[in-house]
Amino acid sequence: MKMAEYTLMNKNRPVVSFRYDRDIHAVVKIVDVHDLRYAPVALADSKGIVTRRALNDWWRRRAIPASRHQIQQLLDSLNLNSTLELVEENFGLSLSDRYWINDSKNPLKWEDVNFFDNDFTDDLGMLTLGQESSGNPNLMSPNSTLGGDLNKKWKIVNGKRILVKGGTGSTRQEVLNEVVATALYNRLLSRNDYVPYFLFEEKGRIYSACENMLGQDEELVTAYDVLSTRKKPNSMSDYDFLVDTYKSLGLKNIEEGLAKMFTCDYILANQDRHWRNFGVIRNVETLEFTRLAPIFDNGTSLWCHAYNILAEDSYIAKPFGPKGMAPDKQLSLFRNYSWFDRDKLVGFPLEAKEILSHGNDGIQARLDVIESRIERNIGSVQRHIEKLAVGQKEPLHVKRDKVLQIPRMNDSVSRTERER
């Protein structure tokens, strides 16, 4: 049994000290509680108590998920049994917040170890992006705590922390979808509403990339963690509970911000807006929740995993409802549309098709279908807004395409990947 004494830190503030077994990669005992005000949101229970189970759950979520594309290949290349070993090597440091674990016997300072201010190599990042790396990679990297299923990495480019993401299948459409989403946001939204993505070329391949969304002393708190701090009344819908919870944090313009994100998701047919890829921003010094997080993570859109695109028009929208809901029904939840100007979307379906055609020859028929569906979805949003103006609340009903054979885009995507 290889034991260690660690303290969970928020920058230089100690939060919780604990005993950790490096053989089983788990917290075995809470030793001391210092200042839970600076703890990760939802770490403590409703009584203000941090349990060993809660700390272990938080720690496991810190690691690269087992569902990550090519995860076993990554572990084999590093001769590791668990991605938690990577988190142990980099003190649990991330570029999404300011938490880390400090060795009580050999304490360090935040200023000396954090990746916001200190450089890191591309060794591990090359592996987490599915590239070749050196035989003895430096594991002190924020890529040890980078979540999500797609291959990705943090990379320093001209002094900036850039998130580089890959895609799946033969065409890796998720990469291009991020750029399509940015084109949509450029037309409709304010610059602070979203994270802009761009194409990034490295080693002969194209990836999507974006700068870190966080400013000085900020952390991203997911909607999942925010909602975990409260119990939802049985009489309250998921949407109303989300809005009510955000209001309790002192946030402003909540319903308009949510309408922007989910309406754009509707236009793009985003199938994966789950509770962990949107949220709010908190200042870790003042502990103030300052704003909704800018919109990010739009890759699983535009039927990118559809084996036969016309046969797979329908999907279940997330995250509201016990099992999601039809996209039209989810759209009907939103009523704040002073920001929406359909005239700004003239030409967008064609622009989206042109972006998706990048390096994808021979799939014109498929791209034509995507273009027409984007146009259809924009029209559905406009009709929804018009019904709101005259007091109608019924959900929209959109005629779907007939089943025809269209050339496949992601012909090498496995069934598991399509269902993920």
N, C-alpha and C positions, 0 to 999 in steps of 0.2 A: 504494500500500500504506500503510494507516494503522495504524502500530504503537503499542503501549502496553506499559508495564512494570507488571505487577500482582503483588500478593502475596495468596495465599489466606490468610485469617485465621480463627481460631477466637476470637471476641470480640477481645481485643487481642493474642492470641498469633499471631505469624507462623508459617505452616506451610510453604508452598512459594512461591517467587517464579518468575515466568515471563514470557515475552514473548508478546504476544497481538496478532493481526491482526484489527482491527475490520472490515475489508472482507469477510473470509471467516468471521468470528466463530469463531475457533479459536485454540487455543494452538499456537505454532510452536516454542517452545523452553523447556525447563526451565532456569532460570538458577541457582537455589540451593534447597537443601532445608534448612529450619530445624529443625522439631520435628515429626516424623511421629506422635508420640504423640497429638497433638491434631488429626490429620487426620480427615476423614470416614472412617467404617468402610469397609473394602474398597478405599480409594483406592490404597494400596500393595499390591504383590504379595506372595507368600509369602516373598520374599527381602528385603522391606522397601524395595523400589524403587518410586518413582512414575514412570511413563512418561508421555510426552506423550499417548499414546492414552488411557490411563486417566483423565487429567485432563480431556481433551476429552469423554470419555464421561460423566463426572460433571457437567461443565458443561452438556452438551446435555440431560441429564435434569433439570437445574435449570429449564429453560424450560417454558412452556405447551406441551403436546404437540400435534402436528399433527392428532391425532384429536379434539381438543376440538370440541364442537358449535359451529357457526358461526364457526370459527376464521378463515376467509378474510374474513368480514365484519368481524371485529375488526381484522385486519391492514390491510384497505382503509381503515377508518375512521381509522386512525392513520398511514396512508401508510408502512407498514413492509413489508419483504420477509420478515422472519423474526422469530419470537418471541424469538430470542436477543438481538435489539436491545433488547427490553424489559428483559432481565436485565442487560444492560450499563448501562442507564440507572439501575437501582436498586442497583448494586454487588453484585448477586446475593443480596441480603438476603431472608430468608424468616422466616416465623413457625413453622416446623417444626424449626429448629435455630439455631445461632449462627455459621454460616459466612458469609463475605462476601469480596469482593475489594477490596483497597486499592490505590489508584493510588500507585505508588512515588514519583512526582514531586510529588504533592499529597496526602500522607497525611492520613488522618482518624482519629478515635477511635471505637470501638464505641459509647460513650455518646452520641455526637452523631448517629449515623445509624441505629441499630437501631430496628425497628418495635415491639418489645416495650415500649419506654419513650417513644418519640417518636411523635407523632401523624402521621397521613397522611390525605390527602383521599380522597373517594369517587369522584373523577373516573374513574380507570382501572377501579375496581371496578364502576361502573355499566356499563361496556362489557363487562367479562368476565362479567357476569351477564346480558348481552343487553339492557341498558337503554340509553336515550339519555343522552349525556353532553355536556359543554361542548365547544365547538369547538377548544379548545386544552388538553386534559387534562394534569394534572400526572402524570408517569409515575413519580415517586418513591413507589412503593407495593409492598406485599408481594404484590399480585395479579399482579405480573410473574413470580413464581416459584411459582404455585399450580397443582399438577398435576391430573390427572384429566380425564375426557371431558365431564362435565357442566358447564354454565355455573355459575359460582360467584364469590364474592368474600369478602375480608376486609373487615369494617366495624367501626368503633369505635362502640359503643353504651353509653352511661353509663360510659365509661372502660374498658370491656372489649372485647377483641378477639373478635369474633363471626364465625364462618364461615357464610355464607349460600349455600345451594345451590338450584338450580332442578331441573327435570325435563324429560322429553321427551314428545312426543305430545300429544294433545288433553287428557288428564287429568293429565299430569305425575305419575304415581303414585309415582315415586321419592321425591318430597317427603313424601308421606303414609307411605310405607314406613318412613322413618326414625323417625317418631313411633310407628308400630306396634312397631318393634323396641324403642324406649325403654319402651313399655308392658310388653313381655315381660320386659325386663331388670329393670324396677321390681319385678316379681313374684318373679323367681327369684334375682337376683344381688345382691351387695353393691354399694354405691354406687361404690366405687373400681374396680369391674370394667368399667365402660362409660362412654362419653360420652353424656350425655342430649341428645336433640334436641327442639326445640319448633318450632311453626309461627311464622313471622315474616312479617308483611304489609308490603309496600312498593309504592307506586305502583299500588295496586289488585290486586296479585298476591300469592299465597301461596307462601312458600318454607320449606324446612327450615333450621334454624339451630342452632348449638351453640357453646359457649365453647371457647377454645383449651385443649387437654388438658394443656399443659406448665406445669410450675412453674418456679421460679427456677433458672436455669442448666441446664435440661434440654433434651434433643433427642430426637426420634423417630428410631429406627434401624429400618428395615424388615427383615422376615425375609429378604428377598432379599439385602440388604447383609450381614447377619450370616452367612448361609449362604455367601456369596461368599468369606469369609475362610478356608474349609476345603474340602478335597476329600472328596467323599462316597465311601466304600468301595462297591464294586459289590454287596457282600453286604448292605448296609444299606438299609432302606426309607427313603423320604422322611420319613415320620413319625418313625422312630427317629433319623434324622440330625438332624432339627429339635430333638428333645428332647435329644439328646446335645450338640448345639451350644449350646443354651440353658444346659444344666448346666455346660458349660465356662466360661460367663460368670459363674457363681456365682449364678444366679437360683434362686428357690424356688417351690414349688407349681406347677411347669411343667405337668404333665399335667392337673392339675385345671383350671388356667386355660385350656388348649387345649380341654379337654372342654366347658367352659362356652361358649366362642365357637362351636365347630363344632356343638355340639348345638343351640344357638339358631339357627345358620345352617340346620340341618336342619329345624327347626320352621318357619322362615320361607321355606324353599326359596331361600336365597341362592345365586345363580348366579355370583357374581363375587368370591369370597374368594380373591384372588390373593396372591402373595408380597409385593406392595408395599402392601397395605392392612391389614396387621397387623404387629406387631413388638415391640420392646422400648424402654424408656426408659433413656437414659444421662445421667449428670451430666457436663457438659463441663469442670468444674473438677477433680473427683476422678477422672474417667474410669471411674467405677464404673457398671456396669449394675445399675440399682436395682430394676426390676420389669418385668413384661409390660405392654405398652401397653394402655390400656383399649380395649374393643371400639368400633370406629367404622366408618362407611361401610357401610350396610346397604341402600342404595337399590335395588339390582338384585335385588329379592326378590319373593315373592308373585306370580310369573308376570306381572310388570308389562309385559313386552314380548311376551306371548303374543298372537298374532293371533286364534287360536281357542283359548280357555283349556283346553277339555277335550281337544283334539287335541294340546296342547303341555304335558301334565303332566310328562313326563320331561325331565330335563336332566342335564348332566354337572357334578358337584360338583368344585370346586377346593379346594386346589392340588396334592394328592398324586397321585403316579403320573405317568407320562410324558405322558398325555393326559387327566388327571383320572380320575374313577371314578364309578360309580353312587352316588347319595346314601346308600343303605342300606349299601353296602360301606364308604363313608368313615365313616359313623357307627360301624361295628363296630370302628374303630381305637381308640375311646375307652372307658376302663374306670373312670374316677374320678367317682363320682356321689353322694358324700355330701351334696353341695349341692342335689341335685335333689329337689323336692317337688311332685308332680303336683297335690296339692290346691290349691297356689297358682295353678294355671293354670285352675281352674274359672271359666268365664265369659270367658276370654281370647279364644277364637275370635270370640265375639260382639263383644267390645270392639274387636278388630281390624277387623271388618266395619264397625262404627260409625265408626271413624276413617277408613277408606277411603271411606266414603260422603260425606265432606265435599266438597261442591260437585260431586258426581258423580251427578246424577240419571239415571235411565233405565238403570242397569246392575245392577239388583237381582239378576238371575239370575247374573251373573258374580260378584258379591259373595257370593252364597250358596255358589257352588262354592269360592271361596277360604276361606270360613268352614269348610266341611266338610273341606277338605284340611288346614287347620291342626289341626283336631280329630284327623284321621287321623294326622298326623305326630306329634302329642303321644302318641297311643296307641302308635305305633311305637317312640318313645323309651322309653316305659314297658316295653314288651315286651323291648326290648334290655337294659334294666337288670335285668329279672327273669331273663333268660337268663344274664346275668353272675353273678347270685346263685347259680345252680345249676351254674355251670361250663360253660355252652354258649357257643360262640364263633362259630357260623355266622352269616353276614350275614342281615339281615332281608329278607323278600320281601313287598312291599306290593301289593295289588291296585290297579290303576290304573283310571281312569274310562273309560267308553265314549265314543266320539267323538260329540258332539252339537253343534249350532250354538248358541252363546251370544253375546249382544250383545258387540261388541268394545269394549275399553276404550281402548287406544292406537291408534285407527284412523288416526291421522296419522303414526305412527312408520314411518320408512322401513325397507326391508329391511336396509340397512346398519346402522341403529341397533339393530335387533332382534338382529343377529348379533354386534354388538360385544361 
